[in-house]
Amino acid sequence: MVAARRASYLRLIMQVKSDRTAWLKGGTAQCKVAPKKLAHPHRLVLLGAPGVGKGTQAELLSEGLGACHLSTGDIFRAAKTLDACDRTPNMTSALGYMRRGDLVPDEIVLGLVAERSGCLRCRGGFLLDGFPRTVAQAEALEEALGKQKVALEAVLSYDLPLEQIVARLSGRRTCSVCKSVFHVTTRPPKMSGICDHCGAALYQREDDRPESIRVRMAAYEKSTSPLSEFYRSKGLLVSVSAEGTPEEIFERSLKALDGRAG
Ligand code: AMP
């Protein structure tokens, strides 16, 4: 029963987006649906603090540009649903760190990405999300791309003033049962405090309280500002304002990329 539920979850996350079997499973796994053959595949890294809407932009860009959305967080979430014998040693170690709420050490993340290096030369291109997170990871990515004889086109960095990030995250409410996400002003439930989908109570995640958000943002700034500098010095960093609706931000992202191509 549990195995059937796990298999259907894995099938679901593989279907909702483009087929990412090779990325999610690693090793010798192959995507069942061949990527579109693109004359100029986009190879991008997405950066952005929690709350800027980077995940939504990754989905829109993946659809709009045909590039595969490659998130390291998704590899770990998919690994959780596999039987222990189907996990590589790198995945098993990574899950231990995640369970403790820690960042996964660079060498393990890099091992997992190395097991998926074919995805980096995929002719459909890629949108890396959640990787790299440190300068050491960015340097290793550069080396891995060099070996695959491909290069990054740009690093899209989504920026939003701290006050707006606090407003977005502190208004978020999550269903205690089905985990659907609402927002008190931008996506309110029909009945205050009650989930539209299953009728259970909504709650505010501990880490979505304003005081926790400020601490998370400070930690994010500390770890990613060297990464932004790394890419700025290579002329790859493209800042995109994350103000407005997802569609407005998406249009802005495309314009920023067009601007570079021209
Ligand atoms: P995310 O979905 O990107 O927020 O990732 C979820 C969790 O996976 C993070 O909190 C980390 O524990 C782990 N993780 C994902 N990507 C990385 C990475 N590049 N380096 C270290 N840990 C990562």
Residues whose N, C-alpha, C, O or C-beta is under 5 A from the ligand:
A	BS01	AMP	T72 G73 F76 M98 D102 L103 V104 V109 D129 G130 F131 P132 R133
